[in-house]
Amino acid sequence: MVGQRYSRQILFSPIGEAGQAVLQRKKVAIVGMGALGTVLANHLVRAGVGYLRLIDRDFVEESNLQRQMLYEEEDARQHLPKAVAAMNKLQAINSGVTVEGVVADLGPGNAEALLADADVILDGTDNFHVRYLINDVAVKHQIPWVYGGVVSARGMFAVIRPGVTPCFRCLFPTSASGRGETCDTVGVIGPIVHIVASYQATEALKLLVGAEDKLNPHLEQLDIWQNDQMQMDISTGRNPSCDVCASRNFHYLGITEPEGEDFALLCGRDTVQISPQYPQTVDLEQLAHRLHKIGAVNLNAFLLRFHIDAYTLVFFKDGRVLVQGTDEISVARTLYAKYVGH
C-alpha cells in the first residue's frame, strides 16, 4: 500500500525507494501556516515526510481563503486556529504521517523547543524578526532551513545551510520590517504563492534525501506578472564578521521582553497582538462567562472572540490577545486593561 501510494515519486530516480524510506524518518518544522505554509505542508505530507510540526499563532478568516489552500469556509466560520485546521486537513490527506499542529507565537521562550529537533525548517512567515529567530536556532543547532517570501506577484527564496552558505543575517543584516510592501497593502495573487512554496518544498526534499549537490545556490527572485526572474549567487557570500554565524551571538534567542505585556502590530491587519511576558494557561470558558455580560462572545475549543463596540478581542489559551479594529497600541492597551486587567 505504501509503495503504491508513493509509486510515482519512487519512480523519480533521485528519490527512489531508498529516498522514500529516508523521507519517512524525517521531521520538518514549518513556521507560519498562511499562504506559503499551507502549500509547503500539503507538498510534504503528500510526499510522505514522516513528521510535520505546524506552528502558527493565528486563526482562519475569510480573506485567507483566496490563497491559503488548506482552509475552507467552515474553518473561517468556526474561527479555527490555522495550525489546527491545517492539521485536520492533512491528517485526512495522509494518515501514514504524523502531523502536529502547534497554536503558538514563535518567540525566544519556545523557539528552540519547537525547532531544534527538526531536520529541516521551512519559512512560511511574513515577519523578518521571526526569520531572524529561526536563523538563530538554525545556526546554533546546525539545521538547514529554506527562506521564502511573497507579495503582490513577486516572490523570493533561498536555502540557508549553517556553516556552508551565508546565514540569513549575512544576506539581510538589517530588518526590512515596516519599510516594505505587505500583502495587506498591495495584495497578493495565489499563483506566486504556489510557485515560491513549490520551490521551497523541492529544496526541502533535496535536503531531506541528502542531495546537497543539487541544491539551488541562488537567492531567487521572481515577478510572474512582469515575467521577470533574477538569480543572485550567494554561495560565497558569507560575512566573516556576521554577528550570528561568525560571532555566534544569538540576539533573537535572548529573552529581552520588557516587564508586563508585549504589544506588536500585525502586518497591516488593523490588529495589535498582546503577548504575556511569561507563558500561561487561560481558562477560556471562565473568561467567556465573565465577558458575555458586557459584549458578544463566540467560544470554541481553541479561542474566544469577544466583540465590544467597534473592536474584537481574540483570546488564546496561551495568554495572547489579538485586538482587532485598531492599529494604535495605545488603544489596544486601554482595551486590554479595561476588559482583561494586567
N, C-alpha and C positions, 0 to 999 in steps of 0.2 A: 504493500500500500504506500509506504514511504517512497520507495523507488518510483512508483507510478506518479505520485504527486509531483516530484521534482525531476521527472524524467527528462524534460526538455532542457532544464538547467544543467543536469548531469551530462547531457549530450554536448554541451558547450565545453570544449576540451580544457580551457584554462581553469575550470572548476572541477568537472568530472566527479566521480564517486568519492574520491579522497577529499576533495574540496568541500563537497556537500557534507561529509561526515565532520569536517572541521567546523563548518558553519553552525552545526547543531550543538557544538560545545562552547560557542562564543557568547559573550554578553556585551550588549550595546546599550549605552545610555543616550537618550535624546532629550535635550533641554529645550522646552518650548513645543507645545502641541498645537500651534497655529497652522498657518498655510504650509510652510516648509516641513514642519514636524509631522503633519498628518501624511504627507506624501512619503517622507522618509520611512515612517513606521509601516505604512502599507507595503512598500517595496521589501523591507527587511523581513517582515512577518511572512509574506508570501514566499520569500526566498529561503525560509527555513532557519533563520538565525535563532539559536536556541533560547535566548533570554533577552527580552527588551524591557528596559525601565523607561517609562514615560513621565517626565517631570514638567508640571505646569501649574501656575497659580490661579488661572482664570477659569471662567465658565463660558458655555456656548451661548452666543447671541445670534440673532437672525442675520446680522450683517456678515457673520463669519461664513455663511453657507455658500457664498459665491466662489470661494477659493479654498476652503478648508475641507478636504474631500471626505473625511470620515464621519462628518456630522450630518444629522437630519433635522427636519423641522421639529420633531418631537423632542430632540435633545435641547433645542433652544427654548421650547415651551416649558420644559422642566428645569431650565437653567442648570443643567448638569455640568459639573466640573469637566473641563476638556480631557484631563487625564483619565477620568472615569468613563466618559462617553467613548473615547478612543479605545480604551482597554476592552470595553464591552464589544465593540465592533470587531476588533482584531482577534479576540478570542473566538468569535463566531466564524471568522475567516480561516483561522488555523488553530485547531485545538492541540496540535502537536508541539507548540512552542509555549513558553511561559511569558506572559505579558503582565508587568507590574505597573499600575497607574499610581503615581505619587502626586497628591494635591498639595503642592508646597511652592513657596517662593525661594528659589535657589539663592543662598546667601552664605556669608562666611561661616555661619554656625552649622550648616548642613552640607556644604558643597563636597567636602571630602567623603563624608558618609555615603552620599548619593552617587558620586562619580569615580572614586578611587579604585573600585573593584571592576570597572568596565575595561573591556579590551579595546574599544573604540568609543569616543564621544562624538556626537553629532549636534551641530548648532542649528536649532530651529528658532532662535530668538530674534528680537528686533532691538536689542539693547547692548550697547558697547560695554557697559560696566559688567554685565553678566558674562560677556565674552572674555573680558579680562580675568574674571573669576575662573571661568573654565580653563583659560590658559594657565593660570597659576597652578590649578590642580593637575593639569596635563603635564606641565614641565616638572613639577615636584615629583610626580609618580611615574613619569616617562610613559604617558599614554598618548597615542596619536589621536588627533581629532580633525574634523572637517568643518571649516567655517563656511557659512553661506548667508547671503542676504539678498532681498528683492524689494523693489519699489517701482511703481509705475509699470513700465515694460522692461526694466533693467534689472540685472542681477549679477552677482559675482560669487565665486567660491575659491577655496584654496585648501590644500592638505597641509596640516601642521604636524610635523614629526619631531618631537623634542630631541635635541642632540643631533639632528640630521638637517632639518630645514630651519629657516627663521621661525621664531615663535611669533605669536600674534602681536606682541609688543614691539618686536623688531619691525613688523610690517606697518603697524599703526601705533606709533609712540604716544600719541595723544588721542583722547576720545573725541569722536565726531558727534557725540550725543548732544542733541539740542541745536545743532548747527546745520542739519541737512533736511532733506525732504523725508517724509514718512508716508506710509500707506494711508494715514488718516488725513494728510494734507493734499496729496497728489494722486491718491488711489493706487490700485494695482490690478493687473489682469491675471487671470488664472494660468494661462499657458507659461508665463515666465516662472511662476512658482514650480510647476511640474518639471520644467527644463532644468532649473538650478538644483532642485531636490533630487532629480534623477542623476545628475552628475555627482552630487554628494553621495548618493547611495551607491553608485558604481565605484567611487573611490573607497568607500567603506568596505565593499565586498573584496576589493583588491587587498586592502589591509588585513581583512579577516582571514583570507586564504593564503596570505604570505606572498602575494605578487607585488612586492615593493618595486621591482624593476619596471613595472607598468604604471606606476603612479604618475599623475599629472604634475609636472614640476612648475606649473604656472599659477599665477593669480589670474583667473579667467574673468573677463567682464563681457557681458552681453547686453545688447539692446535689440529685442526682437521686433520692435515696431519700426525702428530705423535701419534694421538689417546690418547692425554693426557688431563686431566682435574684436576684442583686443586681448592679447596674451602678454603677460609680464613674467619673465623667467625669474623666479625667486630662489632658485636652488642654491645660489651663492650669496644670498642676501642677509646672512646672519650678522647681527650687530655685535661686535666684540665687547661693546660697552653696555649691552642691554641689561636693564635693571633686573629682569626676570631670568632669562636663560643663561646669562653670563654671571651676574652677581647673586642669583637665586634669592632675590628679595621679593617675597610673595606678599606684596602690599594688599592685594584684594582679598587675601585669605585672613588678614588681620581683623580681629573683632574691634571695629572702630566706631560702632554706632554710639550716638550720644545717649545721655540719660533719657529715660522715658520712651516715647514712641518715635518712629522714623516715618517721615512724611515724604512721599515721592509722587511726581506726576507720571501718568501712564501714557506715553507716546501719543499725545494729542487727542486723547479719547474723552476729554472733558471729565476726567476721573482722577482722583487722588487716592493713592494707596497708603494706608496707615499700618505699620508693622510694629508689633511689640518688640522691645529690646531682647527679651528672653522668650523662648518657646513656651507656649501654654496650651491648655485644652479648654475650649469653651463649650458649655452645655447649651446647645442651640435651642433645645426645647424650653428650657428655663428662660432664656433670653426672649424667645418668641412670646411666652406667656406674659412677660413684663411689658413688651413693646406693643402688643396688639391693642392695648387700651388707648394708645395715642396715635396710631397710624396703621396702614395696611401692611400685613405680614404674609409672606409666602415662604414656607419652610419645606425643605426636602432633607434627605439623609446627609447631605454634604454641605449645605449652606443655607443661610437665612437672608431673605431680601426684605428690607423694611422701607416703606415708602412714606415720606413725610413732606408735604408741600411740593416743591419742585425738585426734591432730591430723593435718591435711593441709596441706602446704606446696605452693603452686602457683607455679611459676616461669615467667616470661615472658622472651622474648628480649631485651627492653629493660632487664632487670635488676630489674624489680619482682617482689615476692614477696607472695602472699596467705597469711597464716597463719590457717587455718580451725580452729574449735574453741575459740576464746578471744576475749574482748573486753578482755583485760588486756594493755596494751602491754608490761609487764614480762615477762610470759610469752612474748609474741611475740619480744621482744628476746633472751631466753635461747635460744629455739629457733633463731632466726636465727644467733646467734653459735655455737651448738653444731654446726649442720649446714651452715652456709654460711660462717661467718667474717665478716670485715669487709672 
